[in-house]
Structures are given as C-alpha cells and as structure tokens.
Amino acid sequence: MDFLGILFELLFLTLGVYAYLFAIGKITGKDPEQRAKAEAFRQANAWWLRILGLGLSAIMLVNLLLRLLQAMN
C-alpha cells in the first residue's frame, strides 16, 4: 500500500512539472494546428498554470521527502 502512495505522489509531481513547463512554453505539440490551439490556451491561462504547476510540484516534493524520511526510520 505504501508503494501505491509513492506512485501517486510521483504521478502528481510529474503532472505539476508538466503543467509548469507547458505554462512557460517549453512543451509544444508536433501538429501545427494543435500547437496553435495549445499556444492560445497557454496565453489565456499561463498565470494560473504556473501557479498550479509550482504549487503542485512543491507539495508533492515535500510529501515525497517526508515519506522517504518516514521510511528510513
């Protein structure tokens, strides 16, 4: 059961990092039409995506560190 918790925390950490990278424009699509839609969405919501990505990443990183420290004791 502990493994499942770590797996979900890693999943949410990855989601937070992905949201932040998308918000700053580091992740783009291959299809030009998809890239244009993603860019329009990013321009409209970049501020919230940055906050969401940073917040989710920070919380999940702290959770992972606490879980690993707890496992070592």
Secondary structure, 3 states (H helix, E strand, C coil): CHHHHHHHHHHHHHHHHHHHHHHHCCCCCCCHHHHHHHHHHHHHHHHHHHHHHHHHHHHHHHHHHHHHHHHHC
